[in-house]
């Protein structure tokens, strides 16, 4: 049984999700204590509980403490990850993206194909958006050797949620390490400007402003407006930059009182800042890819704009499960996994 302090480092729910992913894959029992102890609302939230139940379904785990507000969780896998058809609902606007991210890697490494549906929030604060998962994280896994596809079936915004993400995962992946210290030339910039239950001019204004501001890049930007309908109302713009050997994603959610043009400007400014800095993966992707890189054959390396507390915290959790050297160079902002 591994014991983890859920308040270590950044102290957020990512510690629990990474522990669930690696426990399901490795079969190692884990107990996480002091979960989110330093947060305003300590303990598990609905999306964390949904992630626990999802991971438990994959490997027939015995679980203690899977309840909203619980600060201690015990997770004991009952066998290897089982491919199949799965469906989970958070019941709130909690992040369906983070639940999906918890199970994608175990299913990608499982012995057969799977189809997964997760209901909840797809575009909510303090979480990667569904577009980020589809357009940035999943393509990275494809580059490592995974075989999967992701679809946004319905959009879910705060506070109602109601979104749905679907993944088709072939399984049997053999992951290979990558060297992303030099990102190469920019190859593509694309994105979606979304307005859900809102007038069509809102996504159009988001897209138009973004395209105008992305002019300094060496490639034409393909940013498409999308008017959608659902049980919740929201707007935002979600951009991705692809390089020969790197990628980054940048999104901003709209909010009441913020003009569409300002929303677009914030997203584009983040993308242009990343582009000017020369890093190969954005700061959010950096902490998300530590887990698959630690499981991949061969050494890996990447450069990120900043060594964040999230990244260092996730590295700490990975080291508890995987006996593999992970070196972090604060000066060069480089991370090397393996020999």
C-alpha positions, 0 to 999 in steps of 0.5 A, a space after each residue: 500500500 502506497 501512502 500519499 499526502 494529498 496536501 503536498 505541493 500544489 495540494 489539489 485534486 490532481 494528486 488523487 487523479 494521478 494516483 488513480 490512473 497509476 494505481 489502476 495501471 500498475 495494480 498498486 493499492 494506494 491511500 491518499 490522506 489530507 486530500 485538498 486540506 489547504 483548499 477553501 473547501 477541503 476533501 473530494 468534490 463531485 468530479 473527484 468522486 466520479 473519477 474514483 468511481 470511474 477508475 474503480 470500474 476499470 479494475 474492480 477496485 475496492 474503495 473506501 472514502 469515495 464521498 464528497 468532502 472525504 479527506 481520505 481515500 483508499 483504492 485497492 485494484 481488484 485486477 487488471 484494467 478491463 476494456 469495454 463500454 463505460 458511462 459515468 455522470 458527475 451529476 453537476 457541472 464538475 469537470 467531465 474532462 478531468 474524469 475522462 483524463 483519469 481513464 484514458 491512459 489506463 484504457 489506452 494500455 488495456 488489452 482491447 477496445 473501449 468506448 467511454 461517455 462522461 457527462 458533466 461540465 466540458 468547459 468550466 473554470 479551473 479545468 482543461 476544456 473539452 477542446 483542450 483535451 481533444 485538440 492538445 492532450 489527445 494528439 500528444 498521446 497519439 504521438 506517443 503511440 496511443 490509438 484513440 479519438 475524442 468527441 464533444 457530443 454536448 457542451 456543458 457550462 457552469 452552473 448546470 453542466 449537461 455536457 457529454 464527452 465520448 472517447 473511442 480507445 483501441 487499447 494495446 498501446 505501446 508508448 514510445 518516448 519523445 524528445 521535445 526540447 526543440 519544437 521546430 517550426 510552427 505548422 498550424 494554428 486553429 481553434 473554435 469560438 463557441 456560443 451556446 444558447 447565445 446569438 450567432 454574432 458572439 462566436 463570430 466576433 470571437 473568431 474575427 478578433 482572434 484571426 485579426 490578432 494572430 496575424 503576426 504568426 507565420 501561418 494563417 489561423 483557422 478559427 471557426 465560429 460555432 453556435 451550439 445549444 444545450 441545457 447550459 449557456 456559455 461562450 469561449 474561445 479555444 485555440 491550439 498551436 501545433 509545431 513540428 515537435 511541440 504543441 500548446 493550447 489556450 482558451 478563455 471562457 466568456 463571462 457576463 460583462 466581458 466583451 467578446 473581443 476582450 475574451 479573444 484578446 486574452 486567449 490570443 495573448 496567451 498563445 503569442 506569449 507562448 510562441 515568443 518564449 520558444 518552449 515546446 509544450 505549454 505549462 498545463 500540458 507539461 504536468 499532464 504528460 508526465 504520467 504517459 512519459 513515465 510509462 513510455 519506452 525510452 527516454 523523453 524530454 521537453 521544455 516548458 515555459 515555466 516549472 509550475 507547482 502543478 508539474 512538480 507535484 505531479 512528478 512527486 506522485 509519479 515517483 511514488 509509483 514508477 521507479 524512473 529518474 525524472 530530472 527538472 532543470 529550473 534554469 532551462 525549464 527542461 524536464 528529462 524522464 528516464 536515462 
